[in-house]
Amino acid sequence: MAREYKCSRCGKLGCKLWREYQTFAVRLLCSSCACKDQGKNESQINDEGMILSKYAKYGGRTNQIGWFVPAIPTEDGESFWGNNASVPQERMDWWKNLPLIA
């Protein structure tokens, strides 16, 4: 991958990362840093990267942390998938299989 997949704030490697939605300035954050940034309770995130949300459609959980969405790299590693609906299943599975905390 052209971009190193690590948290921009704390430097964690090898875990699920999130990125700001609808922005060109890509800042990748781990679950801890994204929750701090968005004022969310980190203890509400499960190992699959799903957090409790009153706005979630399915079972009260979403993989979005405030304005942050899963940072799932495209196949060439040059950018990230725009939204969950367009992500190929194998890329979504890759992200889901990463540990929540490294």
C-alpha positions in Angstrom: 0.0 0.0 0.0 1.3 3.4 -0.9 0.1 5.0 2.3 1.1 3.6 5.7 -2.0 2.2 7.5 -1.5 3.7 11.0 -3.3 6.1 13.3 -2.4 9.7 12.5 -2.7 10.7 16.1 -1.1 8.0 18.3 0.7 5.9 15.7 -1.0 2.6 16.3 -0.4 0.0 13.6 -2.2 -3.3 12.7 -5.7 -2.3 13.8 -9.0 -1.0 12.4 -8.8 2.6 11.4 -11.4 5.2 10.5 -11.2 8.3 8.3 -13.2 11.5 8.1 -16.2 11.3 5.7 -16.3 13.5 2.6 -12.9 15.1 2.9 -9.8 15.0 0.7 -7.4 15.5 3.7 -7.2 11.9 4.9 -6.6 11.6 8.6 -6.7 8.0 9.8 -7.6 7.4 13.4 -7.8 4.2 15.6 -11.0 3.6 17.6 -9.6 5.3 20.7 -8.6 8.5 18.9 -11.7 8.6 16.7 -13.9 8.3 19.8 -12.0 11.1 21.6 -12.2 13.3 18.5 -16.0 12.7 18.2 -16.9 12.6 21.9 -18.0 9.0 21.8 -17.7 6.3 24.4 -15.0 3.8 23.2 -16.4 1.0 25.5 -19.5 0.9 23.2 -17.4 -0.4 20.2 -17.3 -4.2 19.7 -14.5 -6.2 18.1 -16.2 -5.9 14.6 -15.8 -2.1 14.8 -19.6 -1.5 15.5 -20.6 1.2 17.9 -24.0 1.8 19.6 -25.9 4.6 17.9 -29.4 5.9 18.1 -29.2 6.6 14.3 -28.2 3.0 13.3 -30.7 1.1 11.2 -29.6 -2.4 12.2 -29.7 -3.5 15.8 -28.6 -0.1 17.1 -25.0 -0.3 15.8 -23.1 1.3 13.0 -19.4 1.2 11.9 -19.3 5.0 11.8 -17.8 6.9 14.7 -19.5 10.3 14.4 -18.2 11.7 11.1 -15.6 9.0 10.8 -16.1 5.9 8.5 -14.1 2.8 8.2 -10.8 3.5 6.4 -10.8 0.7 3.8 -8.1 1.1 1.2 -8.8 0.6 -2.5 -7.0 -2.3 -4.2 -4.2 -0.1 -5.4 -3.8 1.5 -1.9 -3.9 5.0 -3.3 -7.2 6.0 -1.8 -10.1 4.8 0.3 -13.6 3.5 -0.5 -16.2 6.2 -0.3 -18.9 4.5 1.7 -20.0 1.1 3.0 -22.4 0.4 0.1 -19.6 0.5 -2.6 -16.9 -1.5 -0.8 -16.2 -4.9 -2.3 -16.9 -7.7 0.1 -13.3 -8.9 0.2 -12.1 -5.4 1.2 -14.8 -5.1 3.9 -13.8 -8.6 5.2 -10.2 -7.4 5.3 -11.2 -4.5 7.5 -13.5 -6.5 9.7 -10.7 -9.1 10.4 -8.3 -6.4 11.7 -8.2 -6.3 15.5 -10.0 -3.3 17.1 -6.9 -2.5 19.2 -3.3 -3.5 18.2 
